């Protein structure tokens, strides 16, 4: 659901509406993640943590299918993750699946140690920014469960998001070079 006005607009987006926003991107879709824990009840994370085998191929395929249109049109999709070090178990899990879940789908992924982000102005929530015009903020509970989104089309907010993402991206380490501590 892309608000059509250039003035401040607030809405929520379902997962299908999020996929529509991604599909409608013309140039860029960037995602900033700032939490050390997400969805701790996720059965894949629980299996990974217990050292049990797990098969994420169906979930990863869904993400690839969502990204195939934008990627094939040349939309640049980048994800930056700010993490505390030493990293949490969840970040270890996320790092271990990034090649299969994100990079294989066409994303570029970088990692930034939280201690290198102290002087950056960052929004208070994780976000996606589409074409520098529409910000979708993700809201989570304290233990990392996703509870919803907030869609904002506000030039001041989108400038902050773009600036924050670019600053993080410039300092961050590409996935293939980032070593967990």
Steps between C-alpha positions, in 0.01 A plus 500: 500500500688806375357828625461726198547839659833670551376639829525304821305178464476219753355157439568140586605232255417133501761254375326491160497878482869499589564264208308742278718790618810299419361403160420865423854622582665656196857565613576389853377321807720522807450336837665594829490248784610615843388228741706212638200271533204426274228235522665282763206259473571436130523121461794532259695705754409254774619204288823683410560586866445136603739380228218318323464484122249740346387579148429866423484445125125565475523825701809611307325422171210728595748786560672429168164512323420835663835645389522353150292776337678798654845342459436413135399864437828621651365615836791512744405316819733554795478393864720630780509349847632677807602239757643488850827311539549237608189414301186336638399147410232643275754706306719187463198322354419795273859514379499127425192523275571834329661347190199273443221729617613845388795499263361214290182707461695796360567714805829659595561464875741678731566486875606780737617462855279709728812659654573655158154658478501716814531828313231422239150649508272198472122463505364322805373198306611267224377616161474438130532801270360473147642731233590749772132597526311249715621381839357186656590466865486157662379477859602217732437389855790501745577137422505560125155392385372706209181691589443720197615778276459870453520652153615861480531730202657805654801665336669571835461137610609351168805730492595381851458137395700547180777684684510242780509208259773656285714577806465144628560350155817702450649371828368146486685187394370291207351170612773285345766692695322537834631265769287432806648577838 
